[in-house]
């Protein structure tokens, strides 16, 4: 399990030196960048739960990008996936955003400032997702309490409409 005080690293599948340099400069010491050379290596890292944030280079993966993004998401549903693509190709990749296969799309050539924002967004998303199991438990408890309170209010309103005495909690009963 990742320590929430330590920013997770970003695993990059790209051979684009300018992109890797922009990521390194944007990440600095705060967001470590790890470059992998093959999709198989990246898949192994995701499978072993050592990798929670990935950036895929659309130019490197070409037509297999959609299927490979889907494969990674199936291996680790909480994975935060980013895509880097030239402006011309970006329009064709917008569907991946709406399908929730990727978190963000980075337009190449990547400016350091935008790349920094993208990394911060990805890490923030990762940290939110890593907290989800606890949040789901709390959400279930809250939903249960709200359901119970709503049921009591509905029953009290029904009794009130019938002209019966209604107790709304501590204190005297109230008559409509």
Secondary structure as GFF3:
##gff-version 3
##sequence-region A 1 176
A	DSSP	beta_strand	10	13	.	.	.	ID=ss1
A	DSSP	alpha_helix	17	27	.	.	.	ID=ss2
A	DSSP	beta_strand	33	36	.	.	.	ID=ss3
A	DSSP	alpha_helix	39	47	.	.	.	ID=ss4
A	DSSP	beta_strand	53	57	.	.	.	ID=ss5
A	DSSP	alpha_helix	58	61	.	.	.	ID=ss6
A	DSSP	three_ten_helix	62	64	.	.	.	ID=ss7
A	DSSP	alpha_helix	65	75	.	.	.	ID=ss8
A	DSSP	beta_strand	80	86	.	.	.	ID=ss9
A	DSSP	alpha_helix	87	98	.	.	.	ID=ss10
A	DSSP	beta_strand	104	108	.	.	.	ID=ss11
A	DSSP	alpha_helix	112	130	.	.	.	ID=ss12
A	DSSP	alpha_helix	132	162	.	.	.	ID=ss13
###
